[in-house]
Amino acid sequence: MDNLQKFAVPLGAILGFLLLWEGIVWVNDWPNYVMASPSDLPAAYIRFWPLFLEMGWQTLWRTIAGLALAVVFGTFLGMMMGFSRIARDALYPLLVGFNAIPKATLVPVLALLFIGQHDFNTVLMAFLISFFPIAVSVGIGLSTLEPEYRDILRSLGASKITIFRKIALPKTLPEFFGALKVSVTLAFIGTNLVEIVSPHGRGLGALFKSGETNGDYPLMFAVLIALAFLGIVLYYGVVALEKTFAGWAERPAH
């Protein structure tokens, strides 16, 4: 029953959203060159399905690659800040300042620095926009470890590696996966920034730009729904990993 509910409730919410969207377009009698409705989208998917498959794969692998780099780099920075007060005081202002910069302004800078390296630029932007939550969450998780636990293990002769594996890592996992859920959506934003802006872009962002250039609003909205679908799939992939490695931290809902 619980498994059915977990599937039915999100599906019902999505169907409700699509019906509301369809109803708003119908009530206002908007043509599809003003606002496409959900009923306009199947024709766009049927017409351009080879492009959706090709461009969708381009967007997905770049996003995953950028997210993987964000996990490695963000975890490393978080560990530095969590275990060292000096590193935390030095890095936090730099990270906050960098995160405050609108990432769209970095796209032309990267394009000039790495001319012609479209895949690299796209992966790099996905990484730059998504590592911050991971670094901060890991840093906070490690810096708030209960010192008495570490003292007990040290008195028993435990090494730093053992202390990290037995206390620090389990303590940090819930915060890490919470940040990773946020980073998933940010990585998609970074990927699509480059795909839309780059004149030689590939991926769903470039397909969206093509629809905009040609005034094909159903195609544009179909791309947006495809991006939302990929984001949901990747998000629930993170949820599955969280249940596997940090399921013990989940509190039952009443």
C-alpha positions as CSV (number, residue, x, y, z in Angstrom):
1,M,0.0,0.0,0.0
2,D,2.8,2.4,0.9
3,N,4.7,1.7,-2.4
4,L,1.5,2.3,-4.3
5,Q,1.0,5.6,-2.5
6,K,4.5,6.7,-3.2
7,F,3.9,6.1,-6.9
8,A,0.3,7.3,-7.1
9,V,0.7,10.6,-5.2
10,P,3.5,12.1,-7.4
11,L,1.8,10.9,-10.6
12,G,-1.5,12.4,-9.5
13,A,0.3,15.7,-8.8
14,I,1.9,15.7,-12.2
15,L,-1.4,14.9,-13.9
16,G,-3.1,17.6,-11.9
17,F,-0.5,20.2,-13.0
18,L,-0.9,19.2,-16.6
19,L,-4.7,19.5,-16.4
20,L,-4.4,22.9,-14.7
21,W,-2.0,24.1,-17.4
22,E,-4.4,22.8,-20.2
23,G,-7.3,24.5,-18.5
24,I,-5.5,27.9,-18.2
25,V,-4.7,27.8,-21.9
26,W,-8.2,26.8,-22.8
27,V,-9.9,29.4,-20.7
28,N,-7.8,32.2,-22.1
29,D,-8.1,30.8,-25.6
30,W,-4.3,31.3,-26.2
31,P,-3.0,30.0,-29.6
32,N,0.1,27.8,-29.4
33,Y,2.3,30.6,-30.7
34,V,1.5,32.4,-27.4
35,M,1.4,29.5,-24.9
36,A,1.6,25.9,-25.9
37,S,-0.7,23.5,-24.0
38,P,0.1,19.9,-22.9
39,S,-2.1,18.6,-25.8
40,D,0.2,20.4,-28.2
41,L,3.3,18.5,-27.0
42,P,2.8,14.9,-28.3
43,A,3.0,16.2,-31.9
44,A,6.3,17.9,-31.2
45,Y,7.7,14.7,-29.6
46,I,6.6,12.6,-32.5
47,R,8.0,15.0,-35.1
48,F,11.3,15.5,-33.5
49,W,11.8,12.3,-31.5
50,P,15.3,11.5,-33.1
51,L,16.5,14.9,-32.0
52,F,15.0,14.5,-28.5
53,L,16.9,11.2,-28.1
54,E,20.2,12.6,-29.4
55,M,20.0,16.0,-27.7
56,G,18.6,14.5,-24.5
57,W,21.6,12.1,-24.2
58,Q,24.0,15.0,-24.8
59,T,22.5,17.0,-22.0
60,L,22.2,14.0,-19.6
61,W,25.8,12.8,-19.9
62,R,27.3,16.3,-19.6
63,T,25.1,17.0,-16.5
64,I,26.1,13.7,-14.9
65,A,29.8,14.4,-15.6
66,G,29.6,17.8,-14.1
67,L,27.8,16.5,-11.1
68,A,30.3,13.8,-10.6
69,L,33.1,16.4,-10.6
70,A,31.1,18.5,-8.2
71,V,30.7,15.5,-5.8
72,V,34.5,14.8,-5.8
73,F,35.6,18.5,-5.6
74,G,32.8,19.6,-3.2
75,T,33.5,16.6,-0.9
76,F,37.2,17.4,-0.8
77,L,36.6,21.1,0.0
78,G,34.0,20.2,2.6
79,M,36.5,17.8,4.3
80,M,39.1,20.5,4.3
81,M,36.7,23.0,5.9
82,G,35.2,20.5,8.3
83,F,38.6,19.3,9.7
84,S,40.4,22.6,9.7
85,R,39.2,25.9,11.2
86,I,41.9,27.8,9.3
87,A,40.7,26.3,6.0
88,R,37.1,27.0,6.9
89,D,37.8,30.7,7.6
90,A,39.9,31.0,4.5
91,L,37.6,29.2,2.0
92,Y,34.1,30.3,3.1
93,P,34.4,33.9,1.9
94,L,35.8,32.8,-1.4
95,L,33.1,30.2,-1.9
96,V,30.3,32.6,-0.9
97,G,31.7,35.3,-3.2
98,F,32.0,32.9,-6.1
99,N,28.5,31.5,-5.6
100,A,27.1,35.0,-5.6
101,I,28.3,35.6,-9.2
102,P,25.6,35.1,-11.8
103,K,26.7,32.0,-13.6
104,A,25.3,33.2,-16.9
105,T,28.1,35.8,-16.9
106,L,30.7,33.1,-16.8
107,V,29.5,31.4,-20.1
108,P,31.2,33.9,-22.5
109,V,34.3,33.9,-20.3
110,L,34.6,30.1,-20.6
111,A,33.8,30.2,-24.3
112,L,36.8,32.5,-24.8
113,L,39.1,30.6,-22.6
114,F,38.3,27.2,-24.1
115,I,37.4,28.0,-27.7
116,G,35.8,25.1,-29.5
117,Q,35.7,22.9,-26.5
118,H,31.9,22.8,-26.2
119,D,31.7,19.5,-24.2
120,F,34.3,20.7,-21.8
121,N,32.7,24.1,-21.4
122,T,29.3,22.5,-20.7
123,V,30.6,20.0,-18.2
124,L,32.6,22.7,-16.5
125,M,29.6,25.0,-16.1
126,A,27.5,22.1,-14.7
127,F,30.3,21.5,-12.2
128,L,30.8,25.2,-11.2
129,I,27.1,25.8,-10.5
130,S,26.6,22.6,-8.5
131,F,29.6,22.0,-6.2
132,F,28.8,24.8,-3.7
133,P,25.9,23.1,-1.8
134,I,28.0,19.8,-1.5
135,A,31.0,21.6,-0.1
136,V,29.0,23.6,2.4
137,S,26.9,20.6,3.6
138,V,30.0,18.3,4.1
139,G,31.9,21.1,5.8
140,I,29.1,21.8,8.2
141,G,28.5,18.1,8.9
142,L,32.1,17.4,9.7
143,S,32.6,20.6,11.8
144,T,29.6,19.8,14.0
145,L,30.8,16.3,15.0
146,E,30.4,15.6,18.7
147,P,34.0,15.8,20.1
148,E,33.3,13.2,22.9
149,Y,32.9,10.5,20.2
150,R,36.3,11.4,18.7
151,D,37.9,11.5,22.2
152,I,36.6,8.0,23.1
153,L,37.8,6.5,19.9
154,R,41.2,8.2,20.2
155,S,41.5,6.9,23.7
156,L,40.9,3.4,22.4
157,G,43.7,3.8,19.9
158,A,41.6,4.5,16.8
159,S,43.4,6.1,13.8
160,K,42.1,9.2,12.0
161,I,40.9,7.1,9.2
162,T,38.9,4.9,11.6
163,I,37.4,7.9,13.2
164,F,36.4,9.3,9.8
165,R,34.9,6.0,8.7
166,K,33.1,5.2,11.9
167,I,31.8,8.6,12.9
168,A,32.5,11.4,10.4
169,L,31.3,9.6,7.3
170,P,27.9,8.3,8.7
171,K,27.3,11.7,10.4
172,T,27.8,13.6,7.1
173,L,25.9,11.3,4.7
174,P,22.4,12.8,5.4
175,E,23.6,16.3,4.8
176,F,25.6,15.2,1.7
177,F,22.6,13.5,0.0
178,G,20.4,16.5,0.9
179,A,22.9,18.8,-0.9
180,L,23.2,16.4,-3.8
181,K,19.5,16.6,-4.4
182,V,19.9,20.4,-4.8
183,S,23.0,20.0,-6.9
184,V,21.2,17.8,-9.4
185,T,18.9,20.6,-10.5
186,L,21.7,23.1,-10.4
187,A,23.8,21.0,-12.7
188,F,21.0,20.9,-15.3
189,I,20.8,24.7,-15.1
190,G,24.5,25.0,-15.8
191,T,24.4,22.5,-18.7
192,N,21.5,24.4,-20.4
193,L,23.1,27.8,-19.9
194,V,25.9,26.8,-22.2
195,E,23.7,24.8,-24.6
196,I,21.4,27.8,-25.1
197,V,24.1,30.5,-25.3
198,S,26.7,28.7,-27.3
199,P,26.3,29.3,-31.1
200,H,27.6,25.7,-31.7
201,G,25.6,24.2,-28.9
202,R,24.2,20.7,-28.8
203,G,21.8,19.2,-26.3
204,L,18.2,20.1,-25.2
205,G,19.2,23.7,-24.6
206,A,20.2,24.1,-28.3
207,L,17.0,22.4,-29.3
208,F,15.1,24.9,-27.2
209,K,17.0,27.7,-28.9
210,S,16.1,26.3,-32.3
211,G,12.4,26.3,-31.4
212,E,12.7,29.9,-30.2
213,T,14.4,31.0,-33.4
214,N,11.8,29.3,-35.5
215,G,8.8,30.4,-33.4
216,D,7.9,26.8,-32.6
217,Y,6.4,27.2,-29.1
218,P,5.2,23.5,-28.9
219,L,8.8,22.4,-29.4
220,M,10.1,24.9,-26.8
221,F,7.7,23.6,-24.2
222,A,8.3,20.0,-25.2
223,V,12.0,20.6,-24.5
224,L,11.2,22.1,-21.1
225,I,9.1,19.1,-20.1
226,A,11.9,16.8,-21.3
227,L,14.3,18.7,-19.1
228,A,12.0,18.3,-16.2
229,F,11.6,14.6,-16.8
230,L,15.4,14.1,-16.9
231,G,15.7,16.1,-13.7
232,I,13.1,14.0,-12.0
233,V,14.8,10.8,-13.1
234,L,18.2,11.9,-11.8
235,Y,16.7,13.2,-8.6
236,Y,15.1,9.9,-7.8
237,G,18.4,8.2,-8.7
238,V,19.9,10.2,-5.9
239,V,17.0,9.3,-3.6
240,A,17.6,5.6,-4.3
241,L,21.3,6.0,-3.4
242,E,20.3,7.8,-0.3
243,K,18.0,5.0,0.8
244,T,20.9,2.5,0.2
245,F,23.6,4.4,2.0
246,A,21.8,6.6,4.5
247,G,18.4,5.1,4.8
248,W,19.0,4.7,8.6
249,A,18.7,8.5,9.0
250,E,15.1,8.7,7.6
251,R,12.4,9.3,10.2
252,P,9.0,7.5,9.6
253,A,6.2,10.0,8.8
254,H,3.2,10.0,11.1
